[in-house]
Amino acid sequence: MVQILNADNSADVESLDAPAEAGSEHLREVDTLVKELAAKAHGNNDLLLRIRVYECQALMFTRNKAKAEQALNILGNIFERGNKNFVPALLATAQAQVITKQITKARNQLKRITDIAKKFYTSEWSDEFERAWLLLADIYIQSGKFDLASQFCHLAKDHNRSCGKAWELLGLIYEREQSYKDAAQNYEKAWELCNQANPAVGYRLGFNYLKAKRYVEAINVCNAVLEKSPDYPKLRKDVLEKAWQSLRC
């Protein structure tokens, strides 16, 4: 529950870099859950470490640079106390470094997590490994290194076939390469895995259907998105209206 509320469920640079929209009620709920866990953690070192990481992620939730730097100081203390390979702390460090614009340092932390996974993969840290691979993939996408990005998307997908974010990032890679048919195929899987509930994925799927000249499918996806998110920006103008116009020609 704490991870759902506290850790960033999206695993990309853009979402970590953007201001958070959730309010103080969300943060209060996180703090309450952390305190409940802390009361049960006496003598359990691993749980105590995780709680410290949750507290750091709560600081990062607002995407405020000063609070992210505060989190980095706390995480640094964790490492100094002999927990250098504690993967949740390494991931939180990388997330904080993205927020503070230290992308190279973040990439190095994520590579370190990947090295740990190669030597010591454990289901206990499976979520952290997956998030690390996806964030690393997105960093490589932002720098135009699509082959490397694709490798980490497939790594996440191979460990979790229901990882919609991996399919979404693969779609983004193909879209950047202007391979719209392949992009649509990957976005289709991401759209399916989110139960057609993520309007951003629906927008990208509709856009790539349009580019691939699959106009009917583009219209259907747009209608599905607009049914749940009637005011989703640019969808009508960028995709729906153009698909209708293309069908009429």
VOKE-857688 format. One record per atom (N, C-alpha, C): z, x, y; residue in one letter. Coordinates in pm, whole numbers, padded with zeros to 5 digits, always signed. Layout:
N
ZXYA/...
END
This chain:
249
+00000+00083-00120M/+00000+00000+00000M/+00000+00087+00125M/+00083+00192+00126V/+00087+00280+00242V/-00049+00345+00263V/-00114+00387+00154Q/-00244+00453+00167Q/-00348+00358+00225Q/-00342+00231+00184I/-00438+00133+00235I/-00418+00114+00385I/-00291+00105+00428L/-00263+00080+00568L/-00276+00205+00655L/-00243+00319+00597N/-00221+00437+00678N/-00337+00534+00676N/-00387+00568+00556A/-00497+00663+00547A/-00625+00597+00590A/-00713+00676+00647D/-00841+00621+00694D/-00930+00589+00577D/-00960+00458+00557N/-01038+00419+00441N/-01182+00461+00450N/-01233+00469+00571S/-01366+00524+00586S/-01352+00675+00586S/-01447+00742+00530A/-01432+00886+00510A/-01538+00962+00582A/-01564+00927+00704D/-01671+00997+00774D/-01622+01049+00908D/-01696+01145+00960V/-01659+01211+01084V/-01657+01112+01199V/-01756+01025+01205E/-01768+00933+01318E/-01647+00841+01327E/-01601+00788+01213S/-01488+00696+01216S/-01358+00768+01249S/-01343+00893+01202L/-01223+00969+01237L/-01224+01007+01384L/-01342+01023+01439D/-01355+01072+01576D/-01344+00959+01678D/-01359+00835+01631A/-01359+00722+01723A/-01216+00671+01747A/-01189+00610+01864P/-01057+00553+01890P/-01028+00440+01792P/-00905+00434+01743A/-00867+00328+01650A/-00851+00197+01727A/-00887+00087+01662E/-00879-00043+01728E/-00755-00121+01688E/-00690-00080+01579A/-00573-00155+01533A/-00457-00135+01629A/-00368-00235+01633G/-00260-00232+01730G/-00130-00180+01674G/-00024-00198+01755S/+00107-00145+01721S/+00167-00215+01600S/+00127-00339+01573E/+00180-00412+01457E/+00146-00338+01328E/+00024-00287+01320H/-00019-00211+01203H/+00068-00087+01185H/+00092-00014+01294L/+00171+00108+01287L/+00316+00078+01250L/+00371-00032+01298R/+00507-00070+01262R/+00518-00099+01114R/+00414-00162+01059E/+00415-00191+00915E/+00410-00062+00834E/+00329+00033+00881V/+00323+00163+00814V/+00460+00230+00817V/+00523+00231+00935D/+00655+00295+00948D/+00758+00230+00857D/+00753+00098+00846T/+00846+00027+00758T/+00826+00068+00613T/+00702+00075+00570L/+00673+00113+00432L/+00714+00257+00404L/+00690+00346+00501V/+00730+00486+00484V/+00881+00496+00469V/+00956+00420+00549K/+01102+00423+00541K/+01150+00369+00407K/+01084+00266+00355E/+01121+00212+00225E/+01100+00314+00115E/+00989+00386+00124L/+00963+00492+00026L/+01064+00605+00037L/+01096+00642+00160A/+01190+00753+00182A/+01326+00723+00121A/+01367+00596+00126A/+01496+00558+00069A/+01500+00576-00082A/+01382+00575-00144K/+01374+00587-00290K/+01338+00729-00335K/+01316+00817-00240A/+01258+00948-00274A/+01360+01059-00291A/+01486+01028-00287H/+01589+01132-00295H/+01573+01214-00424H/+01552+01344-00406G/+01540+01433-00522G/+01400+01443-00579G/+01310+01360-00532N/+01172+01362-00583N/+01086+01438-00482N/+01064+01567-00508N/+00998+01652-00411N/+00854+01609-00383N/+00779+01573-00489D/+00640+01531-00469D/+00631+01407-00381D/+00721+01311-00404L/+00720+01189-00323L/+00761+01219-00180L/+00857+01308-00163L/+00898+01346-00028L/+00782+01411+00048L/+00705+01496-00022L/+00590+01559+00041L/+00485+01455+00080L/+00462+01359-00009R/+00364+01254+00021R/+00409+01172+00143R/+00538+01147+00152I/+00588+01071+00266I/+00562+01146+00396I/+00583+01278+00393R/+00554+01358+00512R/+00407+01348+00550R/+00320+01348+00448V/+00177+01335+00473V/+00146+01198+00531V/+00207+01092+00476Y/+00187+00957+00530Y/+00229+00950+00676Y/+00340+01015+00708E/+00387+01016+00846E/+00285+01085+00938E/+00227+01192+00888C/+00124+01262+00966C/+00001+01176+00984C/-00039+01106+00879Q/-00155+01019+00890Q/-00129+00903+00984Q/-00003+00857+00991A/+00033+00753+01087A/+00017+00805+01230A/+00055+00931+01252L/+00034+00992+01384L/-00114+00998+01419L/-00198+01024+01318M/-00342+01037+01341M/-00413+00904+01355M/-00344+00797+01322F/-00409+00666+01315F/-00473+00625+01446F/-00412+00663+01558T/-00465+00625+01689T/-00581+00714+01732T/-00610+00819+01655R/-00714+00918+01687R/-00681+00993+01817R/-00552+00995+01852N/-00509+01064+01972N/-00496+01213+01943N/-00560+01296+02027K/-00565+01441+02001K/-00425+01502+01998K/-00339+01464+02092A/-00205+01522+02097A/-00125+01487+01971A/-00138+01364+01924K/-00066+01324+01803K/-00125+01392+01679K/-00256+01412+01680A/-00319+01484+01569A/-00269+01628+01564A/-00252+01689+01681E/-00200+01825+01687E/-00055+01830+01639E/+00022+01726+01673Q/+00159+01717+01624Q/+00160+01708+01471Q/+00067+01629+01417A/+00055+01618+01271A/+00021+01752+01208A/-00068+01827+01273L/-00106+01959+01221L/+00014+02053+01214L/+00104+02044+01311N/+00224+02127+01309N/+00314+02091+01191N/+00329+01962+01166I/+00411+01918+01053I/+00349+01962+00921I/+00218+01946+00910L/+00148+01985+00788L/+00157+02136+00767L/+00152+02212+00877G/+00168+02356+00868G/+00302+02394+00808G/+00407+02320+00844N/+00540+02346+00788N/+00543+02320+00639N/+00469+02219+00594I/+00461+02190+00451I/+00402+02310+00376I/+00294+02366+00431F/+00230+02480+00367F/+00320+02604+00369F/+00392+02622+00478E/+00478+02739+00491E/+00593+02736+00390E/+00627+02619+00342R/+00738+02606+00246R/+00691+02618+00101R/+00574+02677+00082G/+00529+02706-00053G/+00445+02598-00119G/+00390+02506-00038N/+00308+02397-00094N/+00163+02411-00048N/+00110+02532-00063K/-00022+02563-00007K/-00136+02486-00073K/-00117+02442-00196N/-00223+02371-00268N/-00193+02222-00285N/-00108+02168-00198F/-00078+02026-00206F/-00194+01949-00145F/-00278+01892-00229V/-00407+01836-00188V/-00394+01726-00082V/-00300+01631-00094P/-00290+01530+00013P/-00268+01592+00151P/-00189+01699+00158A/-00165+01765+00287A/-00290+01839+00334A/-00364+01898+00242L/-00489+01965+00279L/-00589+01865+00336L/-00600+01749+00273L/-00692+01646+00322L/-00650+01596+00460L/-00520+01570+00476A/-00471+01522+00605A/-00497+01627+00714A/-00484+01754+00678T/-00512+01862+00773T/-00658+01858+00816T/-00748+01841+00720A/-00891+01834+00752A/-00920+01715+00842A/-00858+01600+00813Q/-00879+01482+00896Q/-00831+01506+01040Q/-00715+01569+01053A/-00662+01598+01186A/-00751+01698+01260A/-00806+01793+01185Q/-00895+01892+01248Q/-01026+01829+01295Q/-01073+01727+01226V/-01191+01654+01274V/-01158+01585+01405V/-01042+01522+01411I/-01002+01451+01533I/-00990+01547+01651I/-00942+01669+01623T/-00924+01769+01729T/-01047+01858+01747T/-01160+01815+01689K/-01289+01883+01707K/-01295+02022+01645K/-01214+02047+01544Q/-01218+02176+01475Q/-01295+02159+01343Q/-01422+02134+01356I/-01503+02095+01239I/-01514+02208+01137I/-01530+02331+01184T/-01542+02444+01091T/-01415+02460+01009T/-01300+02450+01074K/-01173+02459+01002K/-01158+02343+00903K/-01199+02224+00945A/-01192+02109+00855A/-01279+02130+00733A/-01399+02182+00754R/-01490+02208+00642R/-01428+02308+00545R/-01361+02411+00597N/-01299+02510+00510N/-01185+02450+00429N/-01107+02360+00489Q/-01001+02292+00414Q/-01059+02207+00302Q/-01168+02138+00331L/-01230+02051+00232L/-01292+02132+00118L/-01348+02248+00151K/-01399+02337+00046K/-01285+02385-00044K/-01172+02409+00016R/-01055+02452-00062R/-01013+02343-00160R/-01015+02219-00114I/-00983+02107-00203I/-01083+02101-00318I/-01210+02123-00287T/-01313+02124-00391T/-01287+02233-00495T/-01246+02349-00449D/-01215+02459-00541D/-01097+02423-00631D/-00998+02355-00574I/-00883+02312-00654I/-00927+02211-00759I/-01015+02118-00720A/-01063+02016-00814A/-01137+02079-00931A/-01213+02186-00905K/-01286+02255-01012K/-01192+02316-01114K/-01078+02367-01066K/-00985+02436-01154K/-00878+02343-01212K/-00842+02242-01133F/-00728+02159-01172F/-00749+02017-01123F/-00842+01945-01185Y/-00864+01806-01147Y/-00757+01720-01213Y/-00691+01637-01134T/-00589+01548-01187T/-00608+01409-01128T/-00586+01307-01209S/-00602+01170-01162S/-00503+01135-01052S/-00391+01209-01047E/-00292+01184-00943E/-00351+01204-00804E/-00445+01296-00793W/-00506+01327-00664W/-00652+01282-00659W/-00692+01195-00748S/-00833+01155-00755S/-00881+01093-00624S/-00797+01013-00560D/-00837+00949-00433D/-00857+01055-00325D/-00767+01154-00321E/-00780+01260-00220E/-00904+01346-00246E/-00932+01377-00372F/-01052+01453-00403F/-01176+01377-00356F/-01180+01248-00385E/-01296+01167-00347E/-01313+01163-00196E/-01206+01141-00123R/-01213+01138+00023R/-01259+01272+00079R/-01211+01380+00018A/-01249+01514+00065A/-01399+01536+00046A/-01452+01500-00070W/-01595+01519-00096W/-01679+01436+00000W/-01635+01314+00027L/-01712+01227+00117L/-01708+01277+00261L/-01591+01324+00304L/-01582+01377+00440L/-01664+01505+00453L/-01660+01587+00349L/-01741+01710+00350L/-01890+01675+00352L/-01929+01575+00274A/-02068+01531+00274A/-02110+01486+00413A/-02025+01412+00480D/-02060+01363+00613D/-02071+01477+00714D/-01984+01576+00702I/-01993+01693+00790I/-02128+01762+00771I/-02170+01775+00645Y/-02300+01838+00619Y/-02415+01751+00669Y/-02402+01620+00660I/-02506+01531+00714I/-02519+01552+00864I/-02406+01559+00933Q/-02408+01575+01079Q/-02475+01706+01120Q/-02469+01807+01033S/-02532+01936+01065S/-02671+01950+01001S/-02722+01842+00943G/-02857+01842+00888G/-02872+01912+00755G/-02761+01939+00686K/-02766+02007+00556K/-02762+01901+00446K/-02875+01833+00429F/-02879+01715+00344F/-02863+01748+00196F/-02914+01861+00151D/-02900+01898+00010D/-02753+01915-00027D/-02679+01985+00057L/-02537+02005+00031L/-02462+01872+00039L/-02496+01792+00137A/-02432+01661+00151A/-02455+01576+00027A/-02577+01577-00022S/-02611+01497-00140S/-02529+01540-00262S/-02507+01670-00277Q/-02429+01720-00390Q/-02288+01661-00391Q/-02226+01653-00274F/-02089+01602-00269F/-02085+01450-00282F/-02189+01381-00236C/-02199+01237-00260C/-02207+01208-00410C/-02291+01284-00479H/-02305+01264-00623H/-02177+01301-00698H/-02106+01402-00649L/-01979+01440-00711L/-01879+01325-00701L/-01869+01265-00582A/-01779+01151-00565A/-01823+01033-00651A/-01953+01008-00654K/-02007+00895-00731K/-01988+00915-00881K/-02004+01039-00927D/-01989+01066-01070D/-01845+01047-01117D/-01750+01072-01029H/-01610+01052-01064H/-01566+00907-01044H/-01639+00833-00962N/-01605+00694-00935N/-01732+00616-00909N/-01783+00549-01010R/-01910+00478-00998R/-01903+00361-00900R/-01781+00323-00864S/-01764+00214-00767S/-01743+00264-00626S/-01773+00389-00603C/-01753+00449-00470C/-01868+00409-00378C/-01850+00299-00310G/-01955+00248-00222G/-01990+00344-00109G/-01892+00419-00061K/-01918+00512+00049K/-02014+00622+00008K/-02008+00665-00119A/-02100+00768-00166A/-02243+00716-00163A/-02264+00593-00209W/-02397+00533-00205W/-02443+00514-00061W/-02350+00477+00027E/-02385+00457+00168E/-02431+00588+00232E/-02359+00696+00204L/-02398+00825+00261L/-02529+00876+00203L/-02553+00849+00075L/-02683+00884+00017L/-02795+00807+00087L/-02768+00680+00116G/-02865+00602+00191G/-02891+00662+00328G/-02785+00709+00393L/-02799+00770+00524L/-02883+00898+00517L/-02863+00976+00412I/-02941+01100+00394I/-03090+01067+00384I/-03123+00972+00297Y/-03264+00935+00282Y/-03320+00875+00411Y/-03236+00799+00483E/-03281+00741+00609E/-03313+00851+00710E/-03226+00953+00717R/-03250+01064+00809R/-03379+01138+00772R/-03411+01138+00643E/-03533+01203+00595E/-03654+01110+00603E/-03632+00989+00656Q/-03736+00887+00673Q/-03795+00842+00539Q/-03714+00851+00435S/-03753+00799+00304S/-03688+00662+00289S/-03747+00562+00355Y/-03681+00434+00372Y/-03667+00355+00241Y/-03762+00370+00151K/-03753+00302+00022K/-03632+00351-00056K/-03616+00484-00062D/-03501+00541-00133D/-03370+00508-00061D/-03375+00509+00071A/-03255+00473+00148A/-03211+00332+00116A/-03307+00239+00112A/-03275+00099+00082A/-03213+00084-00055A/-03262+00159-00154Q/-03207+00150-00289Q/-03060+00189-00292Q/-03025+00292-00217N/-02885+00336-00214N/-02799+00241-00131N/-02852+00192-00020Y/-02777+00094+00058Y/-02757-00036-00021Y/-02853-00071-00104E/-02838-00190-00189E/-02712-00178-00275E/-02693-00060-00334K/-02576-00039-00419K/-02448-00045-00337K/-02449+00017-00219A/-02332+00012-00132A/-02301-00132-00090A/-02405-00208-00060W/-02391-00349-00020W/-02332-00431-00134W/-02377-00403-00253E/-02324-00472-00371E/-02177-00439-00393E/-02142-00312-00380L/-02005-00268-00409L/-01904-00316-00304L/-01951-00344-00183C/-01859-00397-00082C/-01860-00550-00081C/-01924-00609-00182N/-01933-00755-00195N/-01995-00819-00070N/-02093-00747-00013Q/-02165-00794+00105Q/-02071-00828+00221Q/-01961-00752+00230A/-01859-00780+00331A/-01858-00680+00444A/-01934-00570+00433N/-01934-00468+00537N/-02060-00485+00622N/-02047-00537+00744P/-02167-00563+00824P/-02245-00437+00860P/-02176-00323+00872A/-02247-00198+00904A/-02341-00159+00792A/-02297-00177+00667V/-02383-00148+00552V/-02498-00247+00549V/-02469-00374+00577G/-02574-00475+00580G/-02678-00446+00686G/-02634-00400+00801Y/-02727-00363+00907Y/-02820-00250+00861Y/-02763-00147+00803R/-02844-00032+00760R/-02940-00073+00647R/-02894-00159+00557L/-02982-00207+00450L/-03097-00287+00509L/-03066-00378+00600G/-03171-00457+00663G/-03270-00371+00739G/-03221-00272+00810F/-03306-00182+00887F/-03402-00106+00795F/-03351-00059+00682N/-03437+00018+00592N/-03532-00072+00513N/-03491-00195+00485Y/-03586-00292+00431Y/-03702-00311+00529Y/-03667-00324+00657L/-03769-00343+00759L/-03865-00224+00762L/-03812-00103+00762K/-03894+00017+00765K/-03979+00032+00640K/-03926-00019+00527A/-04000-00013+00401A/-04096-00131+00385A/-04106-00214+00490K/-04194-00331+00492K/-04155-00437+00390K/-04026-00444+00361R/-03973-00549+00273R/-03908-00654+00363R/-03994-00731+00430Y/-03950-00815+00540Y/-03863-00932+00495Y/-03897-00992+00384V/-03819-01106+00335V/-03676-01062+00302V/-03664-00946+00232E/-03532-00895+00198E/-03453-00860+00325E/-03523-00806+00426A/-03456-00773+00552A/-03399-00899+00617A/-03478-01006+00617I/-03433-01132+00676I/-03313-01187+00600I/-03319-01182+00469N/-03209-01234+00388N/-03078-01159+00413N/-03087-01027+00422V/-02967-00947+00448V/-02912-00977+00587V/-03001-00985+00685C/-02957-01017+00822C/-02884-01151+00826C/-02937-01250+00758N/-02872-01381+00756N/-02735-01375+00689N/-02723-01293+00584A/-02594-01278+00516A/-02492-01212+00608A/-02537-01112+00684V/-02445-01045+00777V/-02405-01140+00889V/-02502-01209+00947L/-02475-01296+01062L/-02392-01417+01024L/-02397-01455+00899E/-02314-01567+00853E/-02166-01532+00867E/-02132-01407+00840K/-01991-01363+00847K/-01958-01297+00981K/-02058-01235+01043S/-02037-01164+01171S/-02147-01205+01268S/-02136-01325+01325P/-02246-01381+01407P/-02283-01294+01527P/-02190-01216+01577D/-02216-01137+01698D/-02236-00989+01667D/-02272-00958+01541Y/-02287-00817+01509Y/-02396-00756+01597Y/-02364-00647+01669P/-02456-00596+01773P/-02589-00546+01719P/-02695-00579+01792K/-02831-00528+01773K/-02902-00579+01648K/-02833-00647+01560L/-02894-00687+01433L/-03011-00782+01456L/-02992-00882+01541R/-03099-00979+01564R/-03222-00912+01626R/-03198-00833+01731K/-03309-00772+01804K/-03376-00660+01725K/-03294-00574+01664D/-03348-00454+01598D/-03411-00482+01463D/-03360-00584+01394V/-03406-00605+01256V/-03462-00745+01235V/-03380-00848+01259L/-03419-00984+01223L/-03546-01029+01296L/-03550-01014+01427E/-03664-01060+01504E/-03790-00982+01468E/-03775-00851+01444K/-03891-00768+01408K/-03943-00805+01268K/-03852-00839+01177A/-03894-00879+01042A/-03971-01010+01048A/-03921-01107+01126W/-03993-01234+01141W/-04130-01212+01204W/-04135-01129+01304Q/-04263-01102+01372Q/-04362-01037+01277Q/-04316-00945+01195S/-04404-00878+01098S/-04456-00976+00993S/-04373-01072+00954L/-04418-01171+00855L/-04527-01260+00913L/-04519-01288+01042R/-04616-01378+01106R/-04751-01311+01129R/-04751-01179+01134C/-04876-01108+01162C/-04973-01116+01045C/
END
